[in-house]
Structure formats: structure tokens, C-alpha cells
Amino acid sequence: MKIIRDKPALRALVSDWHRQGNRIGVVPTMGALHAGHLALVKAARKAADRVVVTLFVNPRQFNDPTDLAKYPRSEDRDAAALAPLGPDVLYVPDPDQIYPEGFATTVTVAGISDVLCGASRPGHFDGVATVVTKLLLQTGADIAFFGEKDFQQVQLIRRLVRDLDLCTEIAACPTLREADGLALSSRNLRLSPEARATAPALHRIMTETAAAIQRGTAPDAALASGRAALQAAGFGPVDYFDLRHEDDLSPATTSPALAPARPARIFAAAWLDGVRLIDNLALAT
């Protein structure tokens, strides 16, 4: 696995791969890799001839400087975890390779970026859309892999790829979880032992809420009960706990069983011990 830090070297390599007829897969990450990231790399190895993993902690998607400062950074450990999986390149761009002096362009995906995490983290998805656009172009990716834990992000990236005519297929891989149900996340490393013991309640309460809706409980009532259960379990504040259609993230006001043509998910974001945890769960139709 080659480590590359500058854009010209990466572009020369991927241009050569394309000339050889290779299909290039990319797995964008911010490091602090866990089994979920590694599953994306494994999927990329199966679907592509060449695989690039990117590692860049993107300052433009953090609306809280403290959160950016606390984000875990572990390049050496990440490289060691990746090596056995056989990606061709670990691209660790220096900041000026992404945001050179005078950089003045922002990619905004209206609508889908305004709800859920977009409402509680202003500017976050502009940062995501901008850096992902740049990484897809820099890596020459034919297919890019993202995890469904960040389902809103996946839908946003699908929309920007379509709207900007980028020649990259977006592949979404299922959320990986710990045995107790907690979705794998780099932020889990920041949980205290006590908070880590509480954290699985998020998935449990989402599952209970989904079951209630599927039994016929009105979504508004089931969601209100779920929010109260989260607060009783020790989460707070709860940024959102909503049922939304998968395609455009608009609110779903009836059970998916009554509208099977529009799949829906429960989306949640809640704070625990100063750490913001997000998750989502598809409802059966």
C-alpha cells in the first residue's frame, strides 16, 4: 500500500490506471478507522480493480472548533489496519491539497441538507459536499463507498453526483454494529465507560419505536414516546428523533406499511456525555 500526500502524484497514478482500463474504487474517511470502514474497503476490493482510501479530517464540516480539535487522529494505526486488506493507495492529502490559498468555492445541495443533521449543524453538509466532490475528482473514482450509518450523507452525495454529472457510482453499505447494537463510529472512542454502557439504548429505543409504528401506533405518538425514553435513559439533548422518507428525507406521517412505495427510516441524533451519536433504522414495508 502506497501512501500519497500530494494531488499531482495521485492524479498521475490514477490516470495511468484508467489508461490500463482499471475500475477505481474510493473509500473516503476521516481516519480513526473501525470495522465499519474496513468493511467498506473489503467491498471496494470486490467491486474495483484499484482501491484508494482517503484520510482527511475535513475542517469545513465541523461547525464546532472544539469538536474538530477532539476528533481522533491515528494515521499510523489506520495504515496498519488497512495494510492486510490490500488497498493500493492511502491518500492523506496535506490541507493545501484540498483547500489551497484563495480557495473560494462551496458545494451546496439544497433541501436534503437543510433537515436532520443539517438543521442542528449549520454548514456541516456544505463542508461534506465540497470535500467529497473534490475527493471524487482527485481520485478519479468510478465507484465510491459510504456507510448507511450516515444515511443523510449518502443521499446528499447521491444527489450531488447526479446534479453535477460526476461519473462516479455511489455504493451504500449496511451499518455495522457492536454486539449490543451500538452503531460503529469513530466518536465512540470518546465515550466514558459509563456512557458506553448507556449508548446501546439508542438503537434499542429506535427498534422499539419502529415496532410500535409497524403495530399501528401513530408515528407522532411513537416518536414522542421514543424521545422521552431517550431522555429517561440519560441522553440529552436530543437533536432529532424522526420518521422520514428515504428518497428525499421529507417527514413520513403514516406507517410505511400504508405507503410501501416510499420506504422510511427512523433517524436519531442525541448527545451522551458530551458526544453526539447518530443512527438510523429502516422500517419494514
Secondary structure, DSSP 8 states (H G I E B T S, - for coil): -EEE-SHHHHHHHHHHHHHTT--EEEEEE-S---HHHHHHHHHHHHH-SEEEEEE---GGG-S-HHHHHHS---HHHHHHHHGGG--SEEE---HHHHS-TT-------TTTTSSTHHHHSTTHHHHHHHHHHHHHHHHT-SEEEEEGGGHHHHHHHHHHHHHTT---EEEEE---B-TTS-B--GGGGG--HHHHHHTTHHHHHHHHHHHHHHHT--HHHHHHHHHHHHHHHT---EEEEEEEETTT--B--S-GGG-TTS-EEEEEEEEETTEEEEEEEE---
